[in-house]
Amino acid sequence: MRQGGWRAVAALVLACTGTEARECGQEEIDKQDITGCVSVRHMEYIGHQQAVWLGHQLKENDLLETLDLHHTRIGDDDAISLAEGLRGNTKLHRLGEPRAWAATCSARN
C-alpha cells in the first residue's frame, strides 16, 4: 500500500472509533497525552520523566507516524529511553521534520 494509503486507512479507523487524528506538540507532551496524535512536533524540552513516558508511548501508539525531535533538548538517559521506545514501534514512518530533510537534500543539489 502506498504511503498516502496508510494515512487514509488511519483516518478511516479514527473516524469509525470516534477519535480525531491530530497534530500534537509540547502541550500534549506536558500533559502526557498523545492519544490520537499522528505527529508530535515542536517540542523544546521533554525532561527525563516525560522522555521515559514518551518511550513507553512509542511502543503502544499505533497512530503516531511522525516524531520530530529536531529542536528538542534531551539528555543521554532520555535518548536511551526514546531509543528503547523506537525499537518497539513498528508504525512510525518518520523521525524528524520532513521540511528539514527537503532543505538538506535541496542544499546538496
C-alpha positions as CSV (number, residue, x, y, z in Angstrom):
1,M,0.0,0.0,0.0
2,R,1.3,3.4,-0.9
3,Q,2.4,5.7,2.0
4,G,-0.6,8.0,1.5
5,G,-2.9,5.0,1.6
6,W,-1.9,4.2,5.2
7,R,-2.8,7.7,6.2
8,A,-6.2,7.2,4.7
9,V,-6.7,3.9,6.5
10,A,-5.6,5.6,9.8
11,A,-8.1,8.4,9.2
12,L,-10.9,5.9,8.5
13,V,-10.1,3.9,11.6
14,L,-10.2,7.1,13.7
15,A,-13.5,8.2,12.1
16,C,-15.0,4.8,12.9
17,T,-13.8,4.8,16.5
18,G,-14.8,8.4,17.1
19,T,-11.3,9.5,17.8
20,E,-9.9,12.5,15.9
21,A,-6.4,12.4,14.3
22,R,-4.5,15.4,15.4
23,E,-1.1,17.1,15.2
24,C,0.5,17.4,18.6
25,G,3.4,19.2,20.3
26,Q,4.7,20.5,23.6
27,E,1.3,20.9,25.1
28,E,0.5,17.2,24.7
29,I,3.9,16.1,26.0
30,D,3.4,18.3,29.1
31,K,0.0,16.8,29.7
32,Q,1.4,13.3,28.9
33,D,-1.4,12.5,26.5
34,I,-0.7,11.8,22.8
35,T,-3.9,9.9,22.3
36,G,-5.0,10.3,18.7
37,C,-1.8,12.0,17.6
38,V,-0.5,11.2,14.2
39,S,2.5,13.5,14.7
40,V,4.4,15.1,17.6
41,R,6.4,18.2,16.7
42,H,7.6,21.5,18.0
43,M,8.9,20.2,21.3
44,E,11.6,22.2,23.1
45,Y,12.2,20.2,26.2
46,I,10.7,17.0,27.4
47,G,12.7,16.2,30.6
48,H,13.6,12.8,31.9
49,Q,10.2,11.8,33.3
50,Q,8.5,12.7,30.1
51,A,11.2,11.0,27.9
52,V,10.6,7.8,29.8
53,W,6.8,8.2,29.4
54,L,7.2,9.0,25.7
55,G,9.4,5.9,25.2
56,H,6.6,3.8,26.6
57,Q,4.0,5.6,24.5
58,L,6.1,4.9,21.3
59,K,5.7,1.2,21.9
60,E,1.9,1.5,22.4
61,N,0.8,4.2,20.0
62,D,-0.5,2.7,16.7
63,L,-1.4,6.0,15.1
64,L,1.8,8.0,15.5
65,E,3.5,8.5,12.1
66,T,6.0,11.3,12.7
67,L,8.1,12.2,15.8
68,D,10.1,15.4,15.3
69,L,13.0,15.8,17.8
70,H,14.8,18.3,15.7
71,H,14.8,21.2,18.2
72,T,14.3,19.1,21.3
73,R,16.9,19.2,24.1
74,I,17.4,15.7,25.6
75,G,20.0,14.1,27.8
76,D,21.8,10.8,27.4
77,D,19.4,8.9,29.6
78,D,16.5,10.5,27.8
79,A,17.9,9.3,24.5
80,I,18.2,5.8,25.8
81,S,14.5,5.8,26.9
82,L,13.4,7.1,23.5
83,A,15.6,4.6,21.6
84,E,14.0,1.7,23.5
85,G,10.6,3.0,22.5
86,L,11.6,3.4,18.9
87,R,12.9,-0.2,18.8
88,G,9.4,-1.3,19.9
89,N,7.5,0.9,17.4
90,T,6.7,-0.6,14.0
91,K,4.2,2.1,13.0
92,L,6.4,5.2,13.0
93,H,7.2,6.3,9.4
94,R,9.4,9.4,10.0
95,L,11.7,10.5,12.7
96,G,12.3,14.2,12.1
97,E,10.8,17.1,10.3
98,P,10.0,16.5,6.6
99,R,10.8,20.0,5.6
100,A,14.3,19.8,7.3
101,W,15.0,16.8,5.1
102,A,13.9,18.6,2.0
103,A,16.0,21.6,2.8
104,T,19.1,19.4,3.3
105,C,18.5,17.5,0.1
106,S,18.0,20.6,-2.0
107,A,21.1,22.3,-0.5
108,R,23.2,19.4,-1.8
109,N,22.0,19.7,-5.4
